Amino acid sequence: MEIAFTIVLLILVLLFYFSNRDNNVNKWCSIAGFIFWLGVAKEAVLFNIIPYLHTTLHIDNLERYFMPVYSVCTWALYSLAMPTAVIYSLYFCNMSESRPEFMHKTKWLIYAPALLLSFYFTPLAFRAFQLSSLLFWIVYTVYNFIFVVLYTFFIINGVRIETDSKAKIQKKMVRLISLPPVLYWYFTVFPIHTLRITHLFKLWWGNAILLLISVIAFIIMAFKYGIMGLKLSGETYHWNSDMNLINKGAEYTSHMLKNQTSKMEWCIENLKAQFEQTDNENPEELSILSRSIATLRDYTDKIKRQSESIYLMEKPCKLKELLEAALPVSLKESLNNIQLQIDVPDGVFWICDKNHMTEAFLNIIMNAFEAVVERGRIEIFGEFDKSGMSYQLCFRDDGAGMDEEELKNMFKPYFTTKSTEKNFGLGLAYCKNVIEKHGGSITAKSEPGKGTTITIQLPTKKVAMSGSGRSDQDV
């Protein structure tokens, strides 16, 4: 039981920490959780690991050597865990923003009572006080009660004063996960030991159930809503990589076609020479064969290029310039009655591979251009999402749109709704490959007759800002 409790609590602490290591709420929550974990871990070592080592390896006196460590860990749990939790709760209710000087100058004073108590209840003798001193239990029951009240107040108040609706939902989730285990720990340890209710001394181990529920709730919330800076998403995929298989097939196909088309070209040149010697014009069939060979080569080259492994050479690139580079002159000249509007902030830079990202934008824009046919509107606009965790770039057209089946398959290799010889169904699969390689995501929404919107999301660590403002550019 002790070992299971230790593992569950450690998982929860790591989830809090790695959700957002740069956030003070996460940081102090993780520190408090780690101190609580020390209190559980020393129990697991004393009552499980040491007896196991004694029985299997016949090592004596391990318990005696471990007792100083046990005492110090208990001191940390009883003296430091709740003050640290209170600091976490202060950050939770935005005290660092409303009263930054107070937080900076006085938060460390919260540990002053613990240090003063340590002069009498010394850390190395903590185990002895635990076992024999009623005064010890009275003092630490009152001491931790004060901090539990403060912690509970600030955690509840942090939700109450939050004005942002999305942040308020997040804080309610965090309160649900972090408050009950702390309250359960306090009331099943200190009052019970102070009153010497011996048959309930192990009741606090029931916290393992609460913590397991907290871990499950954290993971569910991270998938469904996002929590403490962590948003998880699940997607089924072929782990052996469709694009890699396509690339391998393209290599074999390209090699075969190169050999065969070389023979065909040699035959065509010989036939042309024979017709020239007889002063006859070359038949149209020879020109058709030449164009077919060129199409085959273009086909295999494009498949190979868009399915091969992507190696990024990233650097800051101005987003608007990337979009402009993705608009070939021939496309601009053929717009006619199609309105193309680019609306992105001037100072946005994406840290990306310029060539791959430009090619991805080109594929998306060409799809939109073909969807609106001769008359319509294409909008490209970018903004940070509401959570501030990613930057969104949207490509919206008012073209024919797609049905549910087409939308489900649009990013799959070789899927295409077009029947021309220039469309191989790899453009959007390549785009998805490029965006995911940059750590982002690409999604699409569409309805028949109502157009299509493709959204690229790139994490904020890949986005840089210079200046501000927005501008519209009609091409």
C-alpha positions as CSV (number, residue, x, y, z in Angstrom):
1,M,0.0,0.0,0.0
2,E,2.8,2.4,0.9
3,I,4.6,1.9,-2.3
4,A,1.5,2.3,-4.4
5,F,0.7,5.5,-2.5
6,T,4.2,6.8,-3.2
7,I,4.0,6.1,-6.9
8,V,0.6,7.7,-7.3
9,L,1.6,10.8,-5.5
10,L,4.9,11.1,-7.5
11,I,2.9,10.8,-10.8
12,L,0.6,13.6,-9.7
13,V,3.6,15.9,-8.7
14,L,5.3,15.2,-12.0
15,L,2.1,16.0,-13.9
16,F,1.8,19.3,-12.1
17,Y,5.5,20.2,-12.8
18,F,5.8,19.2,-16.4
19,S,2.5,20.8,-17.4
20,N,4.3,24.2,-17.3
21,R,7.6,24.4,-15.6
22,D,7.9,28.2,-16.1
23,N,4.6,29.0,-14.3
24,N,4.9,29.9,-10.6
25,V,1.6,28.2,-9.8
26,N,2.9,24.9,-11.2
27,K,6.3,25.4,-9.7
28,W,5.2,25.9,-6.1
29,C,2.5,23.3,-6.4
30,S,5.1,20.8,-7.4
31,I,7.5,21.8,-4.6
32,A,4.7,21.4,-2.0
33,G,3.7,18.1,-3.7
34,F,7.3,16.9,-3.5
35,I,7.5,17.6,0.2
36,F,4.3,15.6,0.8
37,W,5.8,12.9,-1.4
38,L,8.9,12.8,0.9
39,G,6.6,12.1,3.8
40,V,5.0,9.1,2.0
41,A,8.3,7.8,0.6
42,K,10.0,7.6,4.0
43,E,7.1,5.4,5.2
44,A,7.5,3.1,2.2
45,V,11.2,2.8,2.8
46,L,10.9,2.1,6.5
47,F,8.0,-0.4,6.4
48,N,8.5,-2.0,3.0
49,I,11.9,-1.6,1.4
50,I,14.1,-2.0,4.5
51,P,12.2,-5.2,5.7
52,Y,12.5,-6.6,2.2
53,L,16.3,-5.9,2.1
54,H,16.7,-7.4,5.5
55,T,14.8,-10.6,4.6
56,T,16.4,-11.2,1.1
57,L,19.9,-9.8,1.5
58,H,20.2,-10.3,5.3
59,I,21.5,-6.7,5.8
60,D,21.2,-5.7,9.5
61,N,20.9,-2.3,11.1
62,L,19.4,-0.6,8.0
63,E,16.5,0.8,10.1
64,R,18.9,2.4,12.6
65,Y,20.9,4.0,9.8
66,F,17.7,5.2,8.1
67,M,16.1,6.8,11.2
68,P,17.9,10.2,10.9
69,V,16.7,10.4,7.3
70,Y,13.2,9.4,8.4
71,S,13.2,12.1,11.1
72,V,14.3,14.9,8.7
73,C,11.7,13.9,6.1
74,T,9.0,13.9,8.8
75,W,10.2,17.4,9.9
76,A,10.0,18.6,6.3
77,L,6.4,17.2,5.9
78,Y,5.1,18.6,9.2
79,S,7.0,21.9,9.1
80,L,7.4,22.9,5.4
81,A,4.7,21.2,3.4
82,M,1.8,23.5,4.4
83,P,3.8,26.8,4.3
84,T,4.8,25.9,0.7
85,A,1.2,25.0,-0.1
86,V,0.2,28.4,1.1
87,I,2.8,30.1,-1.2
88,Y,1.3,28.0,-4.1
89,S,-2.2,29.2,-3.1
90,L,-1.1,32.8,-3.1
91,Y,0.2,32.5,-6.7
92,F,-3.0,30.6,-7.5
93,C,-5.2,33.6,-6.5
94,N,-3.0,36.0,-8.5
95,M,-1.3,37.6,-5.5
96,S,1.9,38.0,-7.6
97,E,0.0,40.3,-10.0
98,S,-2.2,42.2,-7.5
99,R,0.6,42.6,-4.9
100,P,3.9,41.8,-6.5
101,E,6.0,43.6,-3.9
102,F,4.4,41.7,-1.0
103,M,5.0,38.4,-2.7
104,H,8.6,39.2,-3.5
105,K,9.6,40.6,-0.1
106,T,7.4,38.6,2.4
107,K,6.7,35.2,1.0
108,W,9.8,33.7,2.6
109,L,8.6,34.9,6.0
110,I,6.0,32.2,5.9
111,Y,8.8,29.8,6.8
112,A,9.8,31.7,9.9
113,P,7.5,29.8,12.3
114,A,8.9,26.5,11.0
115,L,12.4,27.6,11.7
116,L,11.6,28.8,15.2
117,L,9.9,25.5,16.1
118,S,12.9,23.7,14.8
119,F,15.1,25.1,17.6
120,Y,13.0,23.1,20.1
121,F,11.7,20.2,17.9
122,T,14.9,19.6,16.1
123,P,14.7,17.7,12.8
124,L,17.0,14.8,13.8
125,A,15.0,14.1,16.9
126,F,11.6,14.4,15.2
127,R,10.9,10.7,15.3
128,A,11.4,10.6,19.0
129,F,9.0,13.6,19.6
130,Q,6.5,11.8,17.3
131,L,6.5,8.7,19.5
132,S,6.6,10.3,23.0
133,S,5.5,13.9,23.1
134,L,1.9,15.0,23.4
135,L,3.1,18.7,23.3
136,F,4.7,17.9,19.9
137,W,1.3,16.8,18.5
138,I,-0.6,19.8,20.1
139,V,1.8,22.3,18.7
140,Y,1.9,20.9,15.2
141,T,-1.8,20.3,15.1
142,V,-2.4,24.0,15.8
143,Y,0.5,25.0,13.5
144,N,-0.7,23.1,10.5
145,F,-4.3,24.0,11.2
146,I,-3.5,27.7,10.7
147,F,-1.8,27.0,7.4
148,V,-4.6,24.7,6.2
149,V,-7.1,27.5,6.9
150,L,-5.0,30.0,4.9
151,Y,-4.5,27.5,2.1
152,T,-8.2,26.7,1.8
153,F,-9.1,30.4,1.9
154,F,-6.7,31.3,-0.9
155,I,-7.6,28.3,-3.1
156,I,-11.3,29.1,-2.8
157,N,-10.7,32.8,-3.2
158,G,-8.6,32.3,-6.3
159,V,-11.5,30.8,-8.1
160,R,-14.0,33.4,-6.8
161,I,-12.0,36.5,-7.9
162,E,-11.0,35.1,-11.3
163,T,-12.7,37.3,-14.0
164,D,-11.6,35.4,-17.1
165,S,-14.2,32.7,-17.7
166,K,-11.8,30.2,-19.2
167,A,-9.2,30.6,-16.5
168,K,-12.1,30.3,-13.9
169,I,-13.0,26.8,-15.3
170,Q,-9.3,25.8,-15.1
171,K,-9.0,27.0,-11.5
172,K,-12.1,25.1,-10.5
173,M,-10.5,21.9,-11.9
174,V,-7.2,22.6,-10.0
175,R,-9.1,23.3,-6.8
176,L,-11.0,20.0,-7.2
177,I,-7.7,18.1,-7.5
178,S,-5.5,19.8,-5.0
179,L,-7.7,20.8,-2.1
180,P,-9.4,17.5,-0.9
181,P,-6.1,15.5,-0.5
182,V,-4.6,18.2,1.7
183,L,-7.7,18.4,3.9
184,Y,-7.9,14.6,4.2
185,W,-4.2,14.4,5.1
186,Y,-4.5,17.0,7.9
187,F,-7.6,15.6,9.5
188,T,-6.5,12.0,9.4
189,V,-3.0,12.7,10.9
190,F,-3.0,15.6,13.5
191,P,-6.3,15.4,15.4
192,I,-6.2,11.6,15.5
193,H,-2.6,11.5,16.8
194,T,-3.2,14.3,19.3
195,L,-6.3,12.5,20.7
196,R,-4.4,9.2,20.7
197,I,-7.0,7.3,18.6
198,T,-4.5,4.5,17.9
199,H,-6.8,2.3,15.8
200,L,-7.1,5.2,13.3
201,F,-3.4,6.0,13.0
202,K,-3.2,4.4,9.5
203,L,-6.4,6.1,8.2
204,W,-4.3,8.7,6.3
205,W,-3.3,6.0,3.9
206,G,-6.8,6.2,2.4
207,N,-5.5,9.4,0.8
208,A,-4.1,7.1,-1.9
209,I,-7.6,6.7,-3.3
210,L,-8.1,10.4,-3.4
211,L,-4.8,10.9,-5.1
212,L,-5.5,8.2,-7.7
213,I,-8.8,9.9,-8.5
214,S,-6.9,13.2,-8.8
215,V,-4.4,11.7,-11.3
216,I,-7.3,10.2,-13.4
217,A,-9.2,13.5,-13.2
218,F,-6.1,15.5,-14.2
219,I,-5.5,13.3,-17.3
220,I,-9.2,13.4,-18.3
221,M,-9.3,17.2,-17.9
222,A,-6.0,17.6,-19.8
223,F,-7.5,15.8,-22.7
224,K,-10.9,17.4,-22.6
225,Y,-10.2,21.0,-21.6
226,G,-6.5,21.5,-20.8
227,I,-5.3,22.0,-17.2
228,M,-2.4,24.0,-15.6
229,G,-0.9,24.8,-19.0
230,L,-1.2,21.2,-20.3
231,K,-3.5,20.2,-23.2
232,L,-3.4,16.7,-24.4
233,S,-4.8,15.4,-27.6
234,G,-5.2,11.9,-28.9
235,E,-5.1,10.8,-32.5
236,T,-5.0,7.3,-34.0
237,Y,-2.3,6.8,-36.6
238,H,-0.2,4.1,-38.3
239,W,2.9,3.9,-36.3
240,N,5.0,2.7,-39.3
241,S,4.3,6.0,-41.0
242,D,2.3,6.2,-44.3
243,M,4.5,8.9,-45.7
244,N,7.7,6.9,-45.1
245,L,6.1,3.9,-46.9
246,I,5.0,6.2,-49.8
247,N,8.6,7.6,-50.0
248,K,10.1,4.1,-50.2
249,G,7.6,3.1,-52.9
250,A,8.3,6.3,-54.7
251,E,12.0,5.5,-54.7
252,Y,11.4,2.1,-56.3
253,T,8.9,3.5,-58.8
254,S,11.2,6.4,-59.7
255,H,14.1,4.1,-60.3
256,M,12.0,1.8,-62.5
257,L,10.4,4.7,-64.5
258,K,13.8,6.3,-65.0
259,N,15.1,3.2,-66.7
260,Q,12.0,2.7,-68.8
261,T,11.4,6.3,-69.8
262,S,15.1,6.6,-70.9
263,K,14.5,3.7,-73.3
264,M,11.3,5.4,-74.5
265,E,13.0,8.7,-75.1
266,W,15.8,7.0,-77.0
267,C,13.2,5.4,-79.3
268,I,11.4,8.7,-79.8
269,E,14.6,10.5,-80.8
270,N,15.4,7.7,-83.3
271,L,12.0,7.9,-84.8
272,K,12.2,11.7,-85.1
273,A,15.6,11.3,-86.8
274,Q,14.1,8.8,-89.3
275,F,11.2,11.1,-90.1
276,E,13.6,14.0,-90.6
277,Q,15.7,12.0,-93.1
278,T,12.5,11.3,-95.2
279,D,11.5,15.0,-95.0
280,N,8.3,14.0,-93.2
281,E,6.8,15.8,-90.3
282,N,6.9,14.2,-86.9
283,P,3.6,12.6,-86.1
284,E,1.6,14.0,-83.3
285,E,1.8,10.7,-81.4
286,L,5.5,11.3,-80.7
287,S,4.7,14.7,-79.0
288,I,2.0,12.9,-76.9
289,L,4.5,10.3,-75.9
290,S,7.1,13.0,-74.9
291,R,4.5,14.9,-72.8
292,S,3.4,11.6,-71.1
293,I,7.0,10.8,-70.2
294,A,7.5,14.3,-68.7
295,T,4.2,13.9,-66.7
296,L,5.4,10.5,-65.3
297,R,8.7,12.0,-64.2
298,D,7.0,15.0,-62.6
299,Y,4.6,12.7,-60.8
300,T,7.3,10.5,-59.3
301,D,9.5,13.5,-58.4
302,K,6.7,15.3,-56.7
303,I,5.7,12.1,-54.7
304,K,9.3,11.6,-53.7
305,R,9.8,15.2,-52.7
306,Q,6.5,15.5,-50.7
307,S,6.8,12.2,-48.9
308,E,10.5,12.1,-48.0
309,S,11.6,12.7,-44.4
310,I,11.6,16.4,-43.5
311,Y,14.7,18.0,-42.0
312,L,14.2,21.5,-40.7
313,M,16.5,24.4,-41.0
314,E,14.6,26.8,-38.7
315,K,15.1,30.5,-38.4
316,P,12.7,33.5,-37.7
317,C,10.7,34.3,-40.8
318,K,8.2,37.1,-41.1
319,L,4.8,35.5,-41.5
320,K,3.4,37.9,-44.0
321,E,6.5,37.5,-46.2
322,L,6.1,33.7,-46.1
323,L,2.5,34.1,-47.3
324,E,3.5,36.5,-50.0
325,A,6.2,34.1,-51.2
326,A,3.6,31.4,-51.4
327,L,1.7,33.4,-54.0
328,P,3.2,32.8,-57.4
329,V,2.9,35.7,-59.9
330,S,0.8,33.5,-62.2
331,L,-1.7,33.1,-59.4
332,K,-1.9,36.8,-58.7
333,E,-2.5,37.5,-62.4
334,S,-5.2,35.0,-62.7
335,L,-7.3,36.1,-59.7
336,N,-9.8,38.1,-61.8
337,N,-13.0,38.1,-59.7
338,I,-11.4,36.2,-56.8
339,Q,-10.8,38.4,-53.7
340,L,-7.8,37.4,-51.7
341,Q,-7.3,39.1,-48.3
342,I,-4.3,38.6,-46.0
343,D,-4.9,39.9,-42.5
344,V,-1.9,39.1,-40.2
345,P,-0.1,41.4,-37.7
346,D,2.9,43.0,-39.3
347,G,5.3,42.0,-36.5
348,V,4.7,38.3,-36.3
349,F,7.6,36.0,-37.0
350,W,7.4,32.2,-37.2
351,I,10.5,30.2,-36.2
352,C,10.3,27.6,-39.1
353,D,11.9,26.2,-42.1
354,K,11.2,28.8,-44.8
355,N,11.2,26.5,-47.8
356,H,9.0,23.8,-46.3
357,M,6.6,26.3,-44.7
358,T,6.2,28.3,-48.0
359,E,5.5,25.1,-49.9
360,A,2.9,24.1,-47.3
361,F,1.2,27.5,-47.6
362,L,1.3,27.2,-51.4
363,N,-0.5,23.9,-51.3
364,I,-3.3,25.2,-49.0
365,I,-3.7,28.4,-51.1
366,M,-3.9,26.5,-54.4
367,N,-6.5,24.2,-52.9
368,A,-8.6,27.3,-51.8
369,F,-8.1,28.9,-55.3
370,E,-9.3,25.8,-57.0
371,A,-12.3,25.5,-54.7
372,V,-13.7,29.0,-55.4
373,V,-13.2,28.4,-59.2
374,E,-13.7,31.8,-60.9
375,R,-15.6,33.9,-58.4
376,G,-15.3,34.0,-54.6
377,R,-13.3,35.1,-51.6
378,I,-10.2,33.7,-49.9
379,E,-9.2,35.1,-46.4
380,I,-6.0,34.4,-44.6
381,F,-5.8,35.7,-41.0
382,G,-3.8,35.0,-37.9
383,E,-4.1,35.5,-34.2
384,F,-3.1,34.1,-30.8
385,D,-5.8,31.7,-29.5
386,K,-7.7,32.5,-26.3
387,S,-5.4,30.4,-24.1
388,G,-2.3,32.2,-25.4
389,M,-0.6,28.8,-25.9
390,S,-0.6,28.8,-29.7
391,Y,-0.8,31.0,-32.7
392,Q,-3.5,30.3,-35.2
393,L,-3.3,30.9,-39.0
394,C,-6.6,30.4,-40.8
395,F,-7.2,29.9,-44.6
396,R,-10.9,30.4,-45.3
397,D,-12.6,30.2,-48.7
398,D,-16.3,30.4,-49.7
399,G,-16.0,27.7,-52.3
400,A,-17.8,24.4,-52.8
401,G,-16.8,22.9,-49.5
402,M,-16.6,19.2,-48.6
403,D,-18.9,16.6,-47.2
404,E,-18.1,14.7,-44.0
405,E,-16.4,11.8,-45.8
406,E,-14.1,14.1,-47.8
407,L,-13.2,16.1,-44.7
408,K,-12.3,13.0,-42.8
409,N,-9.9,11.8,-45.5
410,M,-8.5,15.1,-46.8
411,F,-5.1,14.9,-45.1
412,K,-4.5,11.2,-46.1
413,P,-2.0,10.5,-48.8
414,Y,-3.3,10.1,-52.3
415,F,-6.8,11.4,-51.4
416,T,-8.0,14.0,-53.8
417,T,-11.3,15.4,-55.1
418,K,-9.8,16.6,-58.3
419,S,-9.3,14.6,-61.5
420,T,-6.6,16.6,-63.3
421,E,-3.2,15.0,-64.0
422,K,-1.4,17.6,-61.8
423,N,-3.2,16.6,-58.6
424,F,-1.8,13.5,-56.9
425,G,-3.5,13.8,-53.5
426,L,-0.2,14.5,-51.6
427,G,-0.3,18.2,-51.1
428,L,-2.3,18.3,-47.8
429,A,-0.6,15.2,-46.5
430,Y,2.7,17.0,-47.0
431,C,1.3,20.1,-45.3
432,K,0.3,18.0,-42.3
433,N,3.8,16.4,-42.2
434,V,5.5,19.8,-42.3
435,I,3.3,21.5,-39.6
436,E,3.6,18.5,-37.2
437,K,7.3,18.5,-37.8
438,H,7.3,22.1,-36.5
439,G,5.4,20.9,-33.4
440,G,2.1,22.3,-34.6
441,S,-1.2,21.0,-35.8
442,I,-3.5,21.4,-38.8
443,T,-7.3,21.0,-38.8
444,A,-10.1,21.7,-41.2
445,K,-13.8,22.6,-41.0
446,S,-16.1,22.5,-44.0
447,E,-19.7,22.1,-45.2
448,P,-20.9,21.5,-48.7
449,G,-21.7,24.9,-50.4
450,K,-20.3,26.9,-47.4
451,G,-16.6,26.8,-48.0
452,T,-13.7,25.4,-46.1
453,T,-11.4,26.7,-43.3
454,I,-8.0,25.2,-42.7
455,T,-6.4,26.2,-39.4
456,I,-2.7,25.9,-38.6
457,Q,-1.7,26.1,-34.9
458,L,1.9,26.7,-34.0
459,P,3.0,26.7,-30.3
460,T,4.0,30.1,-28.9
461,K,7.6,29.0,-28.5
462,K,7.8,29.0,-32.3
463,V,6.3,32.5,-32.6
464,A,8.1,35.8,-32.0
465,M,6.6,39.3,-32.0
466,S,8.2,42.5,-33.2
467,G,6.1,45.7,-32.9
468,S,2.3,45.5,-33.1
469,G,-0.7,46.3,-35.2
470,R,-2.6,44.6,-38.0
471,S,-3.0,45.4,-41.6
472,D,-5.1,44.3,-44.5
473,Q,-3.5,43.5,-47.9
474,D,-5.7,43.0,-50.9
475,V,-3.9,41.2,-53.7
